[in-house]
Amino acid sequence: MSPQSPLTEKLSSVLAEVAEWPVPNVSACVVSSRRGPVEILAHHGELDRVYRLASITKMVSAYAIAIAVEETVLDLDAALPVSAAGQAPITLRHLLSHAAGYPFEGDTAVAPVEASRIYSNTGIEIAAEWLALQSGMSFGEYLTEAVLIPLQMTSSQFSGSAAHGLSSTVTDLAKFASELLVPRLISPVTLTEVTRTQYPDLDGIVPGMGRYTPCPWGLGMEIAGEKSPHWMGRERSPSTFGHFGGAGTMMWVDPEAHISLIALTDQSFDKWAATATRQWAQLSDQVLAAVGDR
């Protein structure tokens, strides 16, 4: 066995602390493109244990939609045959950035378009339904062929909702993180569009965290921005993006540090919400301190 690098040893020690989290099982890894080829720098737990991702699904779903946009199957800014309060046109950009006025669940809009950042499963699901209609494939089929198969995410399974229906492993999500660090399925220009703040003046609530003014969001990706306190910690760059899920899962990518952190558990967020976001933030800060980027 080849000796570990000092950085890997340091990160392994940091990740080992997740064993103290109040969860039955946890698997975590740090992915990096700092030295050129994307690699897993360190990991903890069973990398091939399958976990329900919950809302991390939104990141993968949005990526599939971004691929459809590049393939000209979809147009981010074309008006869709749906409406919100005030009957203003709704676009995929609105839906993917939680700016369409839909509530968390339910297809009756509760606010005008571009009035507030209202976190919505419904918006993501409508976007996925539109992709299915325009492509002639079910959303699950499109996501599988556009993202899961090309990235060899062989342990990932989609069922039900584009907002929360994926199950996967740390190994597979590390492959997705690699794509987000060094894109191959979409152009860097499109990735920049996906991960930049849409409608930057909107405020809103991040479930489990509270209200932020403003509350930046990309296309399916939460943007850290200047949010504080925040589950991605304090040491990340403002351009860091990611998502956490109600299944007790989290994933972020800091494009300035060239680092991604993934931590999956099988303890529902609501059963340890009081400590989950604090422990995620602490782990995030420790990882970035270990790599010495900030």
C-alpha positions as a Markdown table, in Angstrom:
| # | Residue | x | y | z |
|---|---|---|---|---|
| 1 | Met | 0.0 | 0.0 | 0.0 |
| 2 | Ser | 1.4 | 3.4 | -1.0 |
| 3 | Pro | 1.8 | 5.9 | 1.8 |
| 4 | Gln | -0.8 | 8.7 | 2.1 |
| 5 | Ser | 0.1 | 12.2 | 1.3 |
| 6 | Pro | 0.1 | 14.7 | 4.3 |
| 7 | Leu | -3.0 | 16.3 | 2.8 |
| 8 | Thr | -4.8 | 13.0 | 2.6 |
| 9 | Glu | -3.9 | 12.2 | 6.1 |
| 10 | Lys | -5.1 | 15.5 | 7.3 |
| 11 | Leu | -8.4 | 15.3 | 5.4 |
| 12 | Ser | -8.9 | 11.7 | 6.5 |
| 13 | Ser | -8.6 | 12.8 | 10.1 |
| 14 | Val | -11.2 | 15.6 | 9.5 |
| 15 | Leu | -13.6 | 13.3 | 7.8 |
| 16 | Ala | -13.3 | 10.7 | 10.6 |
| 17 | Glu | -15.2 | 13.2 | 12.8 |
| 18 | Val | -18.4 | 12.4 | 11.0 |
| 19 | Ala | -18.5 | 9.1 | 12.9 |
| 20 | Glu | -19.7 | 11.2 | 15.9 |
| 21 | Trp | -22.7 | 12.5 | 14.1 |
| 22 | Pro | -26.1 | 11.2 | 15.5 |
| 23 | Val | -26.9 | 9.1 | 12.5 |
| 24 | Pro | -27.0 | 5.3 | 11.9 |
| 25 | Asn | -24.6 | 5.4 | 8.9 |
| 26 | Val | -22.6 | 8.1 | 7.2 |
| 27 | Ser | -20.3 | 8.1 | 4.2 |
| 28 | Ala | -18.2 | 11.1 | 3.1 |
| 29 | Cys | -15.5 | 12.2 | 0.7 |
| 30 | Val | -13.5 | 15.2 | -0.5 |
| 31 | Val | -13.1 | 15.5 | -4.3 |
| 32 | Ser | -10.5 | 17.8 | -5.8 |
| 33 | Ser | -9.3 | 19.1 | -9.2 |
| 34 | Arg | -6.5 | 21.2 | -7.6 |
| 35 | Arg | -3.7 | 19.1 | -9.1 |
| 36 | Gly | -5.2 | 18.6 | -12.5 |
| 37 | Pro | -7.0 | 15.3 | -12.9 |
| 38 | Val | -10.0 | 15.1 | -10.6 |
| 39 | Glu | -9.5 | 12.8 | -7.7 |
| 40 | Ile | -10.9 | 11.7 | -4.3 |
| 41 | Leu | -8.5 | 13.1 | -1.8 |
| 42 | Ala | -9.9 | 11.4 | 1.2 |
| 43 | His | -13.0 | 9.4 | 2.3 |
| 44 | His | -14.8 | 7.9 | 5.3 |
| 45 | Gly | -17.3 | 5.2 | 5.6 |
| 46 | Glu | -18.8 | 2.9 | 2.9 |
| 47 | Leu | -18.4 | 4.6 | -0.4 |
| 48 | Asp | -20.8 | 2.2 | -2.2 |
| 49 | Arg | -23.6 | 2.3 | 0.4 |
| 50 | Val | -26.8 | 3.5 | -1.3 |
| 51 | Tyr | -28.5 | 6.5 | 0.3 |
| 52 | Arg | -31.6 | 8.4 | -0.5 |
| 53 | Leu | -30.4 | 11.8 | -1.7 |
| 54 | Ala | -33.6 | 13.7 | -1.3 |
| 55 | Ser | -33.1 | 17.3 | -2.6 |
| 56 | Ile | -29.6 | 16.8 | -3.8 |
| 57 | Thr | -31.6 | 15.3 | -6.7 |
| 58 | Lys | -32.4 | 18.8 | -7.8 |
| 59 | Met | -28.7 | 19.4 | -8.7 |
| 60 | Val | -28.6 | 16.3 | -11.0 |
| 61 | Ser | -32.1 | 17.1 | -12.5 |
| 62 | Ala | -31.0 | 20.6 | -13.3 |
| 63 | Tyr | -27.9 | 19.3 | -14.9 |
| 64 | Ala | -30.0 | 17.0 | -17.2 |
| 65 | Ile | -32.1 | 20.1 | -18.1 |
| 66 | Ala | -29.0 | 22.1 | -18.9 |
| 67 | Ile | -27.9 | 19.3 | -21.2 |
| 68 | Ala | -31.3 | 19.5 | -22.9 |
| 69 | Val | -30.8 | 23.2 | -23.3 |
| 70 | Glu | -27.5 | 22.7 | -25.0 |
| 71 | Glu | -29.1 | 20.1 | -27.3 |
| 72 | Thr | -31.8 | 22.7 | -28.1 |
| 73 | Val | -34.5 | 20.4 | -26.8 |
| 74 | Leu | -35.4 | 23.2 | -24.3 |
| 75 | Asp | -35.1 | 27.0 | -24.1 |
| 76 | Leu | -34.4 | 28.5 | -20.6 |
| 77 | Asp | -36.3 | 31.7 | -21.4 |
| 78 | Ala | -39.3 | 30.5 | -23.5 |
| 79 | Ala | -42.7 | 31.0 | -21.9 |
| 80 | Leu | -44.2 | 27.7 | -20.7 |
| 81 | Pro | -47.9 | 26.9 | -20.8 |
| 82 | Val | -48.2 | 27.4 | -17.0 |
| 83 | Ser | -49.0 | 30.5 | -15.0 |
| 84 | Ala | -48.5 | 32.0 | -11.6 |
| 85 | Ala | -50.1 | 34.9 | -9.7 |
| 86 | Gly | -50.7 | 37.8 | -12.0 |
| 87 | Gln | -50.5 | 35.5 | -15.0 |
| 88 | Ala | -47.0 | 36.6 | -15.9 |
| 89 | Pro | -45.0 | 34.2 | -18.2 |
| 90 | Ile | -43.1 | 31.5 | -16.5 |
| 91 | Thr | -39.9 | 30.1 | -17.9 |
| 92 | Leu | -37.6 | 27.2 | -17.0 |
| 93 | Arg | -35.2 | 29.8 | -15.6 |
| 94 | His | -37.9 | 30.8 | -13.1 |
| 95 | Leu | -38.7 | 27.2 | -12.2 |
| 96 | Leu | -35.2 | 26.1 | -11.6 |
| 97 | Ser | -34.2 | 29.1 | -9.5 |
| 98 | His | -37.3 | 29.0 | -7.3 |
| 99 | Ala | -38.5 | 32.3 | -8.7 |
| 100 | Ala | -41.8 | 31.2 | -10.3 |
| 101 | Gly | -44.1 | 31.8 | -7.3 |
| 102 | Tyr | -44.9 | 28.2 | -6.6 |
| 103 | Pro | -45.1 | 26.9 | -3.0 |
| 104 | Phe | -43.0 | 24.1 | -1.5 |
| 105 | Glu | -45.7 | 21.6 | -2.7 |
| 106 | Gly | -48.8 | 22.3 | -4.7 |
| 107 | Asp | -49.4 | 23.7 | -8.2 |
| 108 | Thr | -51.3 | 26.9 | -7.3 |
| 109 | Ala | -48.9 | 29.8 | -7.3 |
| 110 | Val | -48.7 | 31.9 | -4.1 |
| 111 | Ala | -46.6 | 34.9 | -5.4 |
| 112 | Pro | -45.9 | 36.7 | -8.7 |
| 113 | Val | -43.0 | 35.6 | -10.8 |
| 114 | Glu | -39.7 | 37.1 | -9.8 |
| 115 | Ala | -41.2 | 38.5 | -6.5 |
| 116 | Ser | -39.5 | 36.2 | -4.0 |
| 117 | Arg | -37.3 | 33.1 | -3.7 |
| 118 | Ile | -39.9 | 30.5 | -2.7 |
| 119 | Tyr | -38.2 | 27.1 | -2.4 |
| 120 | Ser | -40.4 | 24.7 | -4.4 |
| 121 | Asn | -40.4 | 21.0 | -5.3 |
| 122 | Thr | -43.3 | 21.8 | -7.6 |
| 123 | Gly | -41.2 | 24.1 | -9.7 |
| 124 | Ile | -38.5 | 21.5 | -10.3 |
| 125 | Glu | -41.2 | 18.9 | -11.1 |
| 126 | Ile | -42.9 | 21.1 | -13.7 |
| 127 | Ala | -39.5 | 21.8 | -15.4 |
| 128 | Ala | -39.0 | 18.0 | -15.5 |
| 129 | Glu | -42.4 | 17.4 | -17.0 |
| 130 | Trp | -41.7 | 20.0 | -19.7 |
| 131 | Leu | -38.5 | 18.2 | -20.6 |
| 132 | Ala | -40.4 | 14.9 | -20.8 |
| 133 | Leu | -43.0 | 16.5 | -23.1 |
| 134 | Gln | -40.4 | 18.2 | -25.4 |
| 135 | Ser | -38.1 | 15.2 | -25.6 |
| 136 | Gly | -40.6 | 12.4 | -26.0 |
| 137 | Met | -38.9 | 10.5 | -23.1 |
| 138 | Ser | -39.8 | 10.2 | -19.5 |
| 139 | Phe | -37.7 | 12.5 | -17.3 |
| 140 | Gly | -36.1 | 9.4 | -15.6 |
| 141 | Glu | -35.1 | 8.1 | -19.0 |
| 142 | Tyr | -33.6 | 11.4 | -20.1 |
| 143 | Leu | -31.7 | 11.9 | -16.8 |
| 144 | Thr | -30.3 | 8.4 | -17.0 |
| 145 | Glu | -29.2 | 8.7 | -20.6 |
| 146 | Ala | -27.9 | 12.3 | -20.3 |
| 147 | Val | -26.2 | 12.2 | -16.9 |
| 148 | Leu | -26.1 | 8.8 | -15.1 |
| 149 | Ile | -24.8 | 6.6 | -18.0 |
| 150 | Pro | -22.2 | 9.0 | -19.4 |
| 151 | Leu | -20.8 | 9.6 | -15.9 |
| 152 | Gln | -20.9 | 5.9 | -15.1 |
| 153 | Met | -23.1 | 6.5 | -12.0 |
| 154 | Thr | -24.0 | 2.8 | -12.1 |
| 155 | Ser | -25.4 | 2.6 | -8.5 |
| 156 | Ser | -27.8 | 5.6 | -8.9 |
| 157 | Gln | -31.5 | 5.0 | -9.3 |
| 158 | Phe | -34.2 | 7.5 | -10.1 |
| 159 | Ser | -37.8 | 7.0 | -9.0 |
| 160 | Gly | -40.7 | 9.5 | -8.8 |
| 161 | Ser | -39.8 | 13.1 | -8.4 |
| 162 | Ala | -37.2 | 15.2 | -10.1 |
| 163 | Ala | -37.0 | 17.2 | -6.9 |
| 164 | His | -36.1 | 14.4 | -4.6 |
| 165 | Gly | -36.3 | 11.0 | -6.3 |
| 166 | Leu | -32.6 | 9.9 | -6.6 |
| 167 | Ser | -30.8 | 7.3 | -4.6 |
| 168 | Ser | -27.0 | 7.1 | -4.9 |
| 169 | Thr | -23.6 | 6.5 | -3.3 |
| 170 | Val | -20.7 | 8.6 | -2.4 |
| 171 | Thr | -18.8 | 6.9 | -5.3 |
| 172 | Asp | -21.4 | 8.0 | -7.8 |
| 173 | Leu | -21.7 | 11.5 | -6.4 |
| 174 | Ala | -18.0 | 11.9 | -6.5 |
| 175 | Lys | -18.3 | 11.3 | -10.3 |
| 176 | Phe | -21.0 | 14.0 | -10.5 |
| 177 | Ala | -18.8 | 16.4 | -8.4 |
| 178 | Ser | -15.9 | 15.7 | -10.9 |
| 179 | Glu | -18.2 | 16.9 | -13.7 |
| 180 | Leu | -19.1 | 20.0 | -11.8 |
| 181 | Leu | -15.4 | 20.8 | -11.2 |
| 182 | Val | -14.3 | 19.9 | -14.8 |
| 183 | Pro | -17.4 | 19.7 | -17.1 |
| 184 | Arg | -17.5 | 17.2 | -20.0 |
| 185 | Leu | -21.2 | 16.9 | -20.6 |
| 186 | Ile | -21.9 | 20.6 | -21.0 |
| 187 | Ser | -19.7 | 23.5 | -21.9 |
| 188 | Pro | -18.0 | 25.6 | -19.3 |
| 189 | Val | -20.2 | 28.5 | -20.4 |
| 190 | Thr | -23.4 | 26.5 | -19.6 |
| 191 | Leu | -22.0 | 25.4 | -16.3 |
| 192 | Thr | -21.3 | 29.0 | -15.4 |
| 193 | Glu | -24.9 | 29.8 | -16.2 |
| 194 | Val | -26.2 | 26.9 | -14.1 |
| 195 | Thr | -24.1 | 28.0 | -11.1 |
| 196 | Arg | -24.5 | 31.8 | -11.2 |
| 197 | Thr | -27.1 | 33.6 | -9.2 |
| 198 | Gln | -30.4 | 34.1 | -11.0 |
| 199 | Tyr | -32.5 | 37.1 | -10.1 |
| 200 | Pro | -29.9 | 38.3 | -7.5 |
| 201 | Asp | -32.2 | 40.8 | -5.7 |
| 202 | Leu | -34.7 | 38.1 | -4.5 |
| 203 | Asp | -34.9 | 37.3 | -0.8 |
| 204 | Gly | -36.3 | 34.0 | 0.6 |
| 205 | Ile | -36.1 | 31.2 | 3.1 |
| 206 | Val | -33.7 | 28.2 | 2.9 |
| 207 | Pro | -35.7 | 25.4 | 4.6 |
| 208 | Gly | -34.1 | 24.5 | 7.9 |
| 209 | Met | -31.8 | 27.6 | 7.9 |
| 210 | Gly | -34.0 | 30.7 | 7.8 |
| 211 | Arg | -34.5 | 33.9 | 5.8 |
| 212 | Tyr | -31.7 | 35.5 | 3.8 |
| 213 | Thr | -31.8 | 38.9 | 2.1 |
| 214 | Pro | -30.8 | 38.4 | -0.6 |
| 215 | Cys | -31.1 | 34.6 | -1.0 |
| 216 | Pro | -29.0 | 33.7 | -4.1 |
| 217 | Trp | -29.8 | 30.6 | -6.1 |
| 218 | Gly | -28.6 | 29.2 | -9.4 |
| 219 | Leu | -30.4 | 26.7 | -11.7 |
| 220 | Gly | -31.1 | 23.9 | -9.3 |
| 221 | Met | -28.1 | 24.8 | -7.2 |
| 222 | Glu | -28.1 | 26.8 | -4.0 |
| 223 | Ile | -25.5 | 29.6 | -4.1 |
| 224 | Ala | -23.6 | 30.3 | -0.8 |
| 225 | Gly | -23.1 | 34.0 | -1.5 |
| 226 | Glu | -22.9 | 36.0 | 1.7 |
| 227 | Lys | -25.4 | 33.9 | 3.6 |
| 228 | Ser | -24.5 | 33.7 | 7.3 |
| 229 | Pro | -24.8 | 31.5 | 9.2 |
| 230 | His | -25.0 | 28.8 | 6.6 |
| 231 | Trp | -24.7 | 25.0 | 6.3 |
| 232 | Met | -21.7 | 25.4 | 3.9 |
| 233 | Gly | -19.8 | 27.1 | 6.6 |
| 234 | Arg | -17.9 | 30.4 | 6.7 |
| 235 | Glu | -14.6 | 29.6 | 4.9 |
| 236 | Arg | -16.1 | 28.8 | 1.5 |
| 237 | Ser | -16.0 | 31.3 | -1.4 |
| 238 | Pro | -19.2 | 33.2 | -2.2 |
| 239 | Ser | -19.4 | 31.2 | -5.5 |
| 240 | Thr | -19.7 | 27.9 | -3.7 |
| 241 | Phe | -22.8 | 26.0 | -4.7 |
| 242 | Gly | -24.6 | 22.9 | -3.6 |
| 243 | His | -27.6 | 21.4 | -1.9 |
| 244 | Phe | -28.7 | 19.5 | 1.2 |
| 245 | Gly | -31.5 | 17.0 | 1.4 |
| 246 | Gly | -34.2 | 16.1 | 3.9 |
| 247 | Ala | -32.7 | 12.6 | 4.0 |
| 248 | Gly | -29.7 | 14.0 | 6.0 |
| 249 | Thr | -27.5 | 14.5 | 2.9 |
| 250 | Met | -25.3 | 17.3 | 1.7 |
| 251 | Met | -23.0 | 18.2 | -1.1 |
| 252 | Trp | -21.2 | 21.4 | -2.2 |
| 253 | Val | -18.6 | 22.5 | -4.7 |
| 254 | Asp | -16.2 | 25.5 | -4.2 |
| 255 | Pro | -15.0 | 26.3 | -7.7 |
| 256 | Glu | -12.4 | 28.7 | -6.3 |
| 257 | Ala | -10.9 | 26.1 | -4.0 |
| 258 | His | -11.4 | 23.4 | -6.7 |
| 259 | Ile | -12.9 | 21.2 | -3.9 |
| 260 | Ser | -16.1 | 19.3 | -3.4 |
| 261 | Leu | -17.4 | 17.9 | -0.1 |
| 262 | Ile | -20.0 | 15.1 | 0.0 |
| 263 | Ala | -21.6 | 13.6 | 3.1 |
| 264 | Leu | -24.5 | 11.2 | 3.0 |
| 265 | Thr | -26.4 | 9.8 | 5.9 |
| 266 | Asp | -29.6 | 7.8 | 6.5 |
| 267 | Gln | -30.9 | 10.0 | 9.3 |
| 268 | Ser | -33.8 | 12.3 | 8.2 |
| 269 | Phe | -32.8 | 15.9 | 8.5 |
| 270 | Asp | -35.8 | 16.7 | 10.8 |
| 271 | Lys | -34.5 | 14.2 | 13.4 |
| 272 | Trp | -31.2 | 16.1 | 13.9 |
| 273 | Ala | -31.9 | 19.5 | 12.4 |
| 274 | Ala | -30.8 | 21.2 | 15.5 |
| 275 | Thr | -27.2 | 19.9 | 15.0 |
| 276 | Ala | -27.1 | 18.9 | 11.4 |
| 277 | Thr | -26.5 | 22.3 | 9.8 |
| 278 | Arg | -24.0 | 23.2 | 12.5 |
| 279 | Gln | -22.0 | 20.0 | 12.0 |
| 280 | Trp | -22.1 | 20.3 | 8.2 |
| 281 | Ala | -20.8 | 23.9 | 8.5 |
| 282 | Gln | -18.0 | 22.8 | 10.9 |
| 283 | Leu | -17.0 | 19.9 | 8.6 |
| 284 | Ser | -17.0 | 22.3 | 5.6 |
| 285 | Asp | -14.7 | 24.8 | 7.4 |
| 286 | Gln | -12.3 | 22.1 | 8.6 |
| 287 | Val | -12.0 | 20.6 | 5.0 |
| 288 | Leu | -11.2 | 24.0 | 3.5 |
| 289 | Ala | -8.8 | 24.8 | 6.3 |
| 290 | Ala | -7.1 | 21.5 | 5.7 |
| 291 | Val | -6.6 | 22.2 | 2.0 |
| 292 | Gly | -5.3 | 25.6 | 2.9 |
| 293 | Asp | -7.2 | 27.5 | 0.2 |
| 294 | Arg | -8.8 | 30.2 | 2.3 |
